[in-house]
């Protein structure tokens, strides 16, 4: 049986790992084992935080709408309940945009709900 030497493949793998870890600090950018470990963790964090980001955006939109509603003297939860009763289906992201950039439109929406 012929012997397989993996020098070319090992060098290619090492080069790709170290390229991906470029910019990391200390051993993590120069040592193959440390770089590989760092990349594995980075991938896991990226996967988890892609989901977290959606919740962060939602809570930011809720905060924006709540701030706009405070000026009108209505609570966020009462406003959302009233919108649901009226059958107005506007999501929180759009409400936040209206509250921030189109205050006149947002005022008309609040008046309609009350």
C-alpha positions as a Python dict, from the first residue, in 0.01 Angstrom:
ca = {
    (1, 'X'): (0, 0, 0),
    (2, 'X'): (135, 339, -94),
    (3, 'X'): (190, 599, 174),
    (4, 'X'): (-3, 926, 170),
    (5, 'X'): (188, 1235, 275),
    (6, 'X'): (-40, 1520, 364),
    (7, 'X'): (205, 1809, 359),
    (8, 'X'): (23, 2006, 88),
    (9, 'X'): (-318, 1963, 247),
    (10, 'X'): (-191, 2037, 599),
    (11, 'X'): (-27, 2359, 480),
    (12, 'X'): (-343, 2462, 296),
    (13, 'X'): (-557, 2400, 605),
    (14, 'X'): (-311, 2587, 827),
    (15, 'X'): (-298, 2881, 586),
    (16, 'X'): (-679, 2904, 568),
    (17, 'X'): (-721, 2885, 947),
    (18, 'X'): (-457, 3153, 1008),
    (19, 'X'): (-606, 3377, 739),
    (20, 'X'): (-948, 3350, 901),
    (21, 'X'): (-798, 3435, 1242),
    (22, 'X'): (-613, 3738, 1111),
    (23, 'X'): (-665, 4034, 1342),
    (24, 'X'): (-715, 3820, 1652),
    (25, 'X'): (-486, 3905, 1943),
    (26, 'X'): (-182, 3720, 2076),
    (27, 'X'): (-146, 3346, 2004),
    (28, 'X'): (-490, 3325, 1851),
    (29, 'X'): (-365, 3485, 1528),
    (30, 'X'): (-33, 3299, 1495),
    (31, 'X'): (-73, 2955, 1651),
    (32, 'X'): (-277, 2706, 1448),
    (33, 'X'): (-438, 2524, 1742),
    (34, 'X'): (-530, 2846, 1924),
    (35, 'X'): (-657, 3003, 1601),
    (36, 'X'): (-874, 2701, 1524),
    (37, 'X'): (-1019, 2708, 1876),
    (38, 'X'): (-1090, 3081, 1844),
    (39, 'X'): (-1263, 3031, 1509),
    (40, 'X'): (-1485, 2754, 1649),
    (41, 'X'): (-1595, 2980, 1935),
    (42, 'X'): (-1640, 3276, 1700),
    (43, 'X'): (-1869, 3068, 1481),
    (44, 'X'): (-2077, 2955, 1778),
    (45, 'X'): (-2114, 3312, 1906),
    (46, 'X'): (-2206, 3439, 1559),
    (47, 'X'): (-2474, 3171, 1524),
    (48, 'X'): (-2630, 3245, 1864),
    (49, 'X'): (-2611, 3622, 1832),
    (50, 'X'): (-2778, 3626, 1491),
    (51, 'X'): (-3088, 3515, 1682),
    (52, 'X'): (-3027, 3756, 1971),
    (53, 'X'): (-3001, 4046, 1728),
    (54, 'X'): (-3364, 4002, 1625),
    (55, 'X'): (-3479, 4036, 1986),
    (56, 'X'): (-3255, 4339, 2036),
    (57, 'X'): (-3409, 4513, 1736),
    (58, 'X'): (-3759, 4435, 1858),
    (59, 'X'): (-3692, 4575, 2206),
    (60, 'X'): (-3539, 4889, 2051),
    (61, 'X'): (-3852, 4940, 1837),
    (62, 'X'): (-4073, 4894, 2145),
    (63, 'X'): (-3864, 5152, 2335),
    (64, 'X'): (-3903, 5404, 2050),
    (65, 'X'): (-4280, 5357, 2031),
    (66, 'X'): (-4312, 5376, 2410),
    (67, 'X'): (-4115, 5702, 2419),
    (68, 'X'): (-4344, 5854, 2156),
    (69, 'X'): (-4654, 5733, 2341),
    (70, 'X'): (-4534, 5875, 2675),
    (71, 'X'): (-4562, 6223, 2525),
    (72, 'X'): (-4926, 6144, 2433),
    (73, 'X'): (-5005, 6012, 2783),
    (74, 'X'): (-5088, 5656, 2681),
    (75, 'X'): (-4907, 5340, 2786),
    (76, 'X'): (-4751, 5108, 2531),
    (77, 'X'): (-4947, 4801, 2642),
    (78, 'X'): (-5284, 4982, 2631),
    (79, 'X'): (-5200, 5122, 2287),
    (80, 'X'): (-5105, 4781, 2147),
    (81, 'X'): (-5417, 4623, 2297),
    (82, 'X'): (-5636, 4893, 2145),
    (83, 'X'): (-5468, 4848, 1807),
    (84, 'X'): (-5535, 4476, 1819),
    (85, 'X'): (-5903, 4537, 1909),
    (86, 'X'): (-5940, 4783, 1620),
    (87, 'X'): (-5779, 4533, 1383),
    (88, 'X'): (-5490, 4761, 1287),
    (89, 'X'): (-5207, 4529, 1189),
    (90, 'X'): (-4891, 4741, 1189),
    (91, 'X'): (-4580, 4576, 1326),
    (92, 'X'): (-4356, 4734, 1589),
    (93, 'X'): (-4076, 4811, 1346),
    (94, 'X'): (-4305, 5023, 1126),
    (95, 'X'): (-4460, 5191, 1432),
    (96, 'X'): (-4111, 5286, 1552),
    (97, 'X'): (-4025, 5431, 1210),
    (98, 'X'): (-4349, 5631, 1206),
    (99, 'X'): (-4291, 5759, 1560),
    (100, 'X'): (-3938, 5870, 1478),
    (101, 'X'): (-3962, 6000, 1121),
    (102, 'X'): (-4333, 6067, 1057),
    (103, 'X'): (-4474, 6209, 1384),
    (104, 'X'): (-4785, 6354, 1214),
    (105, 'X'): (-4882, 6012, 1077),
    (106, 'X'): (-4813, 5854, 1415),
    (107, 'X'): (-5034, 6116, 1585),
    (108, 'X'): (-5322, 6031, 1349),
    (109, 'X'): (-5275, 5663, 1425),
    (110, 'X'): (-5285, 5727, 1799),
    (111, 'X'): (-5597, 5941, 1757),
    (112, 'X'): (-5767, 5664, 1559),
    (113, 'X'): (-5688, 5407, 1825),
    (114, 'X'): (-5810, 5621, 2117),
}
